[in-house]
Amino acid sequence: MKYMATVLLLVIALVGSGVAQENTRFINVISFKWTTTHNVLTFSWPGHAETSCNTRITGSVDMSGRISDSGNVDVSGDVNATGTTNCSTTYTPPSETEIDLQKPVIYILVEGENARMLLSCSRNSPWSQCVSLTPGMHESRDNHGHFEVLGLKNGKAGWVKYDIVKETAFSQQDQKEMSDLKQKMDDEICPGVANVMMRFLARHRKVGAGSRAA
């Protein structure tokens, strides 16, 4: 009786706050966990050599000449020169460096109508929309191939994209029980609220059955 009263109160709260839109469905968040991924990038570049040279030349010039009566100038001489060249080479060896890229990642365990799912998103930048989801019921939708959940960040509600990392379907018996329960709730309580309540009811039915068996 206590759990049925809890169910009734939850139904009243859901009806009072409004049922999800037709293109959305409710999921039940069970738990979440933050972790940090590490992606080590290695950058390398080849070595290189630089050579510089200095050349020094020394010498002497021995010249003589004469001017003829007709005005011609004759010049003759010897040039002696010697030179030295000094070169030095600087070699820089190949180098590499590693950069560790760290990203906060959240994993969220949720239950939908037909399966249990593990959701994930990465906070790639300080202004990322990736947020945790508090345990309980949340609206979700498929938006152009992306799975989105209505979450809160900085006090503002908005749709947040999550990746479905893993999805495990419930057994056929569980799905049949959920389908029968959903139909009964649609007929007797309030159409649309069944999507929210059926996972909650099923879980508490099993807990109650286990307690009675004990």
Secondary structure as UniProt FT lines:
FT   HELIX           2..17
FT   TURN            22..23
FT   STRAND          25..45
FT   STRAND          48..67
FT   TURN            69..70
FT   STRAND          73..92
FT   STRAND          95..111
FT   STRAND          115..122
FT   TURN            126..127
FT   STRAND          136..143
FT   TURN            144..145
FT   STRAND          146..153
FT   TURN            154..155
FT   STRAND          156..169
FT   HELIX           172..188
FT   TURN            191..193
FT   HELIX           194..213
//
